[in-house]
């Protein structure tokens, strides 16, 4: 039954993470804490970058967009997951499922583009220090963000069209906790080879199209760092890139694992999806907070102003 031709299907059933009520209660507590940490961490980062003039730099302009995306990405899946952990019947409407498919692709699709832009920013900061402000102009930063959103939106529309054109059989049960295109494929009784090929091509083009500039940027960065004679200079240059490099490895590694492995509804499948959609949005603010001297300084200044206001 194709989604666009059959109005008899109004909802799909999600199997979720577990059927055991005790495990569901534990998982609810765990993911509630993770979601609250994600929201607080990314909101704090957004407010900090907005309030502190020392963070009004290209790197933190990209980081504020990254924090906004992490908030959106986490909010697409985790609230529904929390609701289902408290429900006996875990269902989602067709429209809600298609909306999840769209946002589950547009958020990470934009994020990988931003990570690529941030890699170029780090390349400019390390390899062209004297020309950095000219290379990374405000106009260029805004254009890179708009291009990131535009490319990801186009990719997400293609993915949704693939989902809309699926031809479902009797089965309406998704062996997953959320609607993702790979999890919808097992429900189809028609030939999905073309859909899978388009999905893989889309992911590879988008993934490698953003990953190759990161590789190029870091190849030049490493070359520049190795040419620095002093150990202190090398350490300082590397410290400007370490946070971004950790975020890239975490996001690209878990993303490739999720979308290039067959969807089976197994525990490994669910774990890879959780690692991809839940963990990076929570860890990114922590990574940039602990590794960035500028963010640490902004936190101290903001806390100092707040304490002075309270005691004054």
C-alpha positions as CSV (number, residue, x, y, z in Angstrom):
1,X,0.0,0.0,0.0
2,X,1.7,3.2,-1.1
3,X,1.5,6.0,1.4
4,X,0.1,8.4,-1.2
5,X,-2.6,6.1,-2.5
6,X,-4.0,4.3,0.5
7,X,-5.8,6.2,3.2
8,X,-6.5,3.0,5.2
9,X,-3.1,3.3,6.8
10,X,-3.2,6.2,9.3
11,X,-0.5,5.2,11.7
12,X,2.5,2.9,12.2
13,X,3.6,1.0,15.2
14,X,7.0,1.5,16.8
15,X,8.5,-1.4,18.7
16,X,10.6,1.0,20.8
17,X,13.7,0.0,22.8
18,X,12.1,-2.6,25.2
19,X,8.8,-4.2,26.2
20,X,9.9,-4.8,29.8
21,X,8.2,-2.1,32.1
22,X,11.1,-2.0,34.5
23,X,13.6,-1.5,31.7
24,X,11.4,1.1,30.2
25,X,11.3,3.0,33.5
26,X,15.1,3.0,33.7
27,X,15.4,4.0,30.0
28,X,12.9,6.8,30.6
29,X,15.0,8.2,33.4
30,X,18.2,7.8,31.4
31,X,17.0,9.6,28.3
32,X,15.2,12.3,30.3
33,X,18.6,13.2,31.9
34,X,20.3,13.0,28.5
35,X,17.7,15.3,26.9
36,X,17.8,17.8,29.7
37,X,21.6,17.9,29.6
38,X,21.4,18.3,25.8
39,X,18.9,21.2,26.0
40,X,20.7,23.0,28.9
41,X,24.1,22.5,27.3
42,X,23.2,23.8,23.9
43,X,21.0,26.6,25.2
44,X,23.8,27.7,27.5
45,X,26.2,27.7,24.5
46,X,23.8,29.7,22.4
47,X,23.3,32.3,25.2
48,X,27.0,32.5,26.0
49,X,28.0,33.2,22.4
50,X,25.2,35.8,22.1
51,X,26.1,37.6,25.3
52,X,29.9,37.5,25.3
53,X,31.5,39.8,22.7
54,X,34.8,37.8,23.0
55,X,33.0,34.9,21.2
56,X,31.8,37.0,18.3
57,X,34.1,35.2,15.9
58,X,33.5,33.0,12.9
59,X,34.3,29.8,14.8
60,X,31.6,30.6,17.4
61,X,29.2,31.8,14.8
62,X,29.3,28.3,13.3
63,X,29.2,26.8,16.8
64,X,26.0,28.7,17.7
65,X,24.4,27.3,14.5
66,X,25.7,23.8,15.5
67,X,24.1,24.1,19.0
68,X,20.8,25.2,17.4
69,X,20.9,22.1,15.1
70,X,21.8,19.8,18.0
71,X,18.7,21.1,19.9
72,X,16.6,20.5,16.8
73,X,18.1,17.0,16.1
74,X,17.6,15.8,19.7
75,X,14.1,17.3,19.9
76,X,12.9,15.5,16.8
77,X,13.4,12.0,18.3
78,X,13.9,12.1,22.1
79,X,10.6,13.6,23.3
80,X,8.7,11.0,21.2
81,X,11.0,8.3,22.6
82,X,10.2,9.5,26.2
83,X,6.5,9.5,25.5
84,X,6.6,6.0,24.0
85,X,8.6,4.6,27.0
86,X,5.5,5.6,29.1
87,X,2.9,4.3,26.7
88,X,1.7,0.7,26.2
89,X,0.9,1.4,22.5
90,X,3.7,3.1,20.6
91,X,2.2,4.6,17.5
92,X,3.0,7.4,15.1
93,X,0.8,8.9,12.4
94,X,1.9,8.7,8.7
95,X,2.3,12.5,8.6
96,X,4.4,12.4,11.9
97,X,6.5,9.6,10.5
98,X,7.2,11.5,7.3
99,X,8.0,14.6,9.3
100,X,10.5,12.6,11.4
101,X,12.1,11.2,8.2
102,X,12.5,14.8,6.9
103,X,13.9,16.3,10.1
104,X,16.1,13.3,10.9
105,X,17.9,14.0,7.6
106,X,17.9,17.8,7.4
107,X,19.4,18.3,10.9
108,X,22.5,16.0,10.5
109,X,22.7,17.0,6.8
110,X,23.2,20.6,7.8
111,X,25.5,19.6,10.7
112,X,28.0,17.9,8.4
113,X,28.1,20.9,6.2
114,X,28.7,23.1,9.2
115,X,31.5,20.8,10.4
116,X,33.1,21.1,7.0
117,X,32.8,24.9,7.1
118,X,34.3,24.9,10.6
119,X,37.2,22.8,9.3
120,X,37.9,25.5,6.7
121,X,37.7,28.1,9.5
122,X,40.4,26.1,11.5
123,X,42.5,25.8,8.3
124,X,42.3,29.6,7.8
125,X,43.1,30.2,11.6
126,X,46.2,28.0,11.6
127,X,47.6,28.3,8.0
128,X,46.7,32.0,7.3
129,X,46.8,33.7,10.7
130,X,47.6,37.1,9.3
131,X,44.8,37.0,6.7
132,X,42.3,35.2,8.9
133,X,39.9,38.1,9.3
134,X,39.9,38.8,5.6
135,X,39.5,35.1,4.6
136,X,36.7,34.4,7.1
137,X,34.6,37.5,6.6
138,X,31.1,37.8,8.0
139,X,29.6,37.6,4.5
140,X,31.4,34.3,3.8
141,X,30.3,32.8,7.1
142,X,26.6,33.7,6.5
143,X,26.9,32.3,2.9
144,X,28.4,29.0,4.2
145,X,25.6,28.6,6.8
146,X,22.9,29.3,4.2
147,X,24.5,26.9,1.7
148,X,24.6,24.3,4.5
149,X,20.9,24.6,5.1
150,X,20.1,24.7,1.4
151,X,22.0,21.5,0.5
152,X,20.6,19.6,3.5
153,X,17.0,20.7,2.7
154,X,17.4,19.5,-0.9
155,X,18.8,16.2,0.3
156,X,16.0,15.8,2.9
157,X,13.3,16.5,0.3
158,X,14.7,13.7,-1.9
159,X,14.7,11.3,1.1
160,X,11.1,12.2,2.0
161,X,10.1,11.5,-1.7
162,X,11.7,8.1,-1.3
163,X,9.6,7.5,1.8
164,X,6.4,8.7,0.2
165,X,6.8,6.4,-2.7
166,X,7.3,3.2,-0.6
167,X,4.7,0.5,-1.3
168,X,3.8,-1.1,2.0
169,X,2.4,-4.6,2.6
170,X,0.3,-5.7,5.5
171,X,3.0,-5.0,8.1
172,X,2.8,-1.7,9.9
173,X,5.3,-2.3,12.6
174,X,8.6,-0.4,12.5
175,X,11.3,-2.3,14.4
176,X,12.8,0.9,15.8
177,X,12.1,3.7,18.2
178,X,11.8,6.4,15.5
179,X,11.0,6.8,11.8
180,X,14.1,6.7,9.7
181,X,14.1,5.7,6.1
182,X,16.3,2.6,6.5
183,X,13.8,1.3,9.1
184,X,10.9,1.8,6.7
185,X,12.5,-0.3,3.9
186,X,11.7,-3.7,5.6
187,X,7.9,-2.8,5.5
188,X,7.9,-2.5,1.8
189,X,6.7,-5.4,-0.4
190,X,7.8,-3.8,-3.7
191,X,11.2,-3.6,-5.2
192,X,13.2,-1.1,-3.1
193,X,16.6,-1.6,-4.9
194,X,16.3,1.8,-6.6
195,X,15.3,3.5,-3.3
196,X,18.3,2.0,-1.6
197,X,20.6,3.0,-4.4
198,X,19.4,6.6,-4.3
199,X,19.7,6.7,-0.5
200,X,23.2,5.4,-0.6
201,X,24.2,7.7,-3.4
202,X,22.7,10.7,-1.6
203,X,24.5,9.8,1.7
204,X,27.8,9.2,-0.1
205,X,27.6,12.4,-2.1
206,X,26.6,14.5,0.9
207,X,28.9,12.7,3.3
208,X,32.1,12.6,1.1
209,X,31.3,16.0,-0.4
210,X,31.6,17.5,3.1
211,X,34.2,15.0,4.5
212,X,36.8,15.6,1.7
213,X,37.1,19.3,2.5
214,X,37.7,18.4,6.1
215,X,40.4,15.9,5.1
216,X,42.0,18.6,2.9
217,X,41.8,21.2,5.6
218,X,43.4,19.0,8.2
219,X,46.1,17.8,5.9
220,X,47.2,21.4,5.4
221,X,46.8,22.0,9.2
222,X,48.9,19.0,10.1
223,X,51.5,20.1,7.5
224,X,51.6,23.6,9.0
225,X,51.8,22.4,12.6
226,X,54.7,20.0,11.8
227,X,56.6,22.9,10.3
228,X,56.4,24.9,13.5
229,X,59.7,24.5,15.3
230,X,58.7,25.1,19.0
231,X,56.8,22.5,20.9
232,X,54.7,25.2,22.6
233,X,53.7,26.6,19.2
234,X,52.7,23.2,17.9
235,X,50.6,22.5,21.0
236,X,48.9,25.9,20.8
237,X,48.1,25.4,17.1
238,X,46.7,21.9,17.7
239,X,44.6,23.0,20.6
240,X,42.7,25.4,18.3
241,X,41.5,22.3,16.3
242,X,41.2,19.6,18.9
243,X,37.5,20.3,19.8
244,X,36.4,20.4,16.2
245,X,38.4,17.2,15.4
246,X,36.7,15.3,18.2
247,X,33.3,16.4,17.1
248,X,34.0,15.4,13.5
249,X,35.2,11.9,14.5
250,X,32.2,11.4,16.8
251,X,29.6,12.6,14.3
252,X,30.9,11.1,11.1
253,X,31.9,7.8,12.7
254,X,28.5,7.2,14.2
255,X,26.6,8.5,11.1
256,X,28.4,6.3,8.7
257,X,27.8,3.3,11.0
258,X,24.1,4.1,11.1
259,X,23.3,4.7,7.5
260,X,25.7,2.4,5.7
261,X,24.8,-0.8,7.6
262,X,21.7,-2.8,6.8
263,X,18.7,-1.9,9.0
264,X,17.5,-5.0,10.9
265,X,15.9,-3.7,14.1
266,X,18.5,-5.5,16.1
267,X,20.1,-4.2,19.3
268,X,23.2,-3.2,17.4
269,X,21.0,-1.3,14.9
270,X,19.2,0.6,17.7
271,X,22.5,1.3,19.5
272,X,24.1,2.8,16.4
273,X,21.0,5.0,15.9
274,X,21.1,6.2,19.5
275,X,24.8,6.8,19.3
276,X,24.2,8.9,16.2
277,X,21.1,10.9,17.2
278,X,21.3,11.2,21.0
279,X,25.0,11.2,22.1
280,X,26.6,13.9,19.8
281,X,24.1,16.6,20.6
282,X,24.7,16.1,24.3
283,X,28.5,15.9,24.1
284,X,29.2,18.7,21.6
285,X,28.7,21.6,24.2
286,X,30.9,19.6,26.7
287,X,33.6,19.1,24.1
288,X,33.8,22.7,23.2
289,X,33.5,23.9,26.8
290,X,36.3,21.7,28.2
291,X,38.7,22.2,25.2
292,X,38.2,25.9,24.4
293,X,39.9,28.6,26.5
294,X,37.6,31.2,25.0
295,X,34.5,29.4,26.2
296,X,36.0,28.8,29.6
297,X,36.9,32.5,29.8
298,X,33.4,33.5,28.7
299,X,31.8,31.3,31.4
300,X,34.0,32.9,34.1
301,X,33.2,36.4,32.9
302,X,29.5,35.7,32.7
303,X,29.5,34.1,36.2
304,X,31.5,37.0,37.5
305,X,28.9,39.5,36.2
306,X,26.1,37.5,37.6
307,X,27.7,37.2,41.0
308,X,28.5,40.9,41.0
309,X,24.9,41.7,40.1
310,X,23.5,39.5,42.8
311,X,25.8,40.8,45.5
312,X,25.7,44.4,44.3
